[in-house]
C-alpha cells in the first residue's frame, strides 16, 4: 500500500481560557490559517485536514475552511480520539501527523525532521519533545512548548481507538499510545543543543496571544516560514518579552497525564 501522510489539525472554538483562539487574527489572517500555511511548506505531507467538532459553535471553522479550500472533518466534541480516527479513515491515511490549534509557531523544518526520524527508525509513534508527553521533571532535551507535533501510523491509532477508555484517553488522542511502550515502538525527537522547557510558545491565554502576535509582526514580513532559531534570535534581542507569559509555565496541568 502506498503511504499517505496526512496532517490533522485539531481545532474548535470552545477554549475556556481564550475562546475562539483558533480564529483570532494575526496580521489579518486567523491563527488556523497560519498553522495550515506553515504545514503546506512541509513537502512530505500529502494532505492537510482540520478536524473540528459537530457543535454549532464550530460552524465558523467549517465556513473558514470552505473559504480557504481547506479540507474539514467534523466529529464528536469530547471524544477527540474518535473524531481523529474517523477523520483519518475518511481521508484514507496510513500515517498521521497530529497538530493542535494552539501551535501557530510550529516549525516546518522540525516537522520534516520528525517525519524522517519516524520512518528511518520504523516507529509506530514519535513526538517532538514538547508538551505533556515529556512533562516529567527529569526529562531534558525539550523544545519550546508550542512546537508540539506527533506522527504515528494507522495501526497504532486503531489500537488506541479500540482499547482506550476513560475521558483522559479519549480527549487527548495519543496518550494511550505513548503510555504503552509494551504495545508500540515509540520515539522522541529531542533537542540536542539545549533544553528549552523555559520557553512557552503555545496559545492558551491572552498573554500568549500578545507574544505570538508580536513575534509574527517582527518575523513574518521577512520570512513567512520563519523557524525556531529565528524566534530564539529575536527573543534574545528582546529578553523582556519572555516575561510576558512565563508565569504560565508549569501550570499547564500536564501532571494529570502521569498520575
Beta strands, then each sheet from edge to edge (+ up, - down):
strand 1: 5-10
strand 2: 25-26
strand 3: 29-30
strand 4: 47-53
strand 5: 71-75
strand 6: 95-100
strand 7: 125-128
strand 8: 150-153
strand 9: 186-189
sheet 1: 5+ 4+ 1+ 6+ 8- 7+ 9+
sheet 2: 2+ 3-
end
